[in-house]
Amino acid sequence: MKFKEFIKDSFVLVGFSAAGKWDEDIVYPIPRLWEKSRKFISERDADKIVGVCLPPRSNHYFYTCGMEMNSVDFHKIDEGMTIHTFPEQKYVVFKHIGSSKTIPSTYEKIWSVFDKEGYSIKEGMPEIEVVSTDMFGKEETKEYEMEVSIPVK
C-alpha cells in the first residue's frame, strides 16, 4: 500500500461529535455523524468533508465529522456542533479506494504498513479522514476514495 509523508498546517474543525467503542457492546456513531455533516457541508458549498478520530488506533475513541476552517468562525456553527483546533503536525497519508464497506480492511492494511515501516503515533493528535464532496452518493461504488492521515512522531 502506497503512502506519503506531509506536514499539515494547523486547522480548525467544526462538526458533529460522538464517542464510540469497538469492544463488547460496539458503539459506532461514525456513519450517523457523516450523514449529519454531509447535509451541513452541502449547505455551505464546502469541497470536502473531514472526520477526525481521537485517539487514533483505539477501541474507545471520540469522533468528529464536519468541515475544516482556517480560523474559528462562530457564524458557521450550528447548535449541537463542536469545534476543535489542531496544531501543525507531521502525518503519513494513505488512500482508500472502493466501497465504504471495505474501509475496515483498508485500515488493516494501513496498520500493517504503518507497523512494518516503524512509525509511531503522535499522542494527542487526530487521525484524519478526508473525502471530496464529489464522492457524495458514490459511497457504495468502487470509485469511492478517502484519504486517511495518521499522526506520527
Buried (B, 14 or more C-beta within 10 A) or exposed (E): EEBEEEEBEEBBBBBBBBEBBEEEEEEEBBEEBBEBBBEBBEEEEBEBBBBBBBBBEBEEBBBBBBBBBEEEEEEBBEEEBBBBEBEEBBBBBBBBEBBBEEBEEBBEEBBEBBEEEEBEBBEEBBBBBBBEBEBEEBBEEEEBBBBBBBBBE
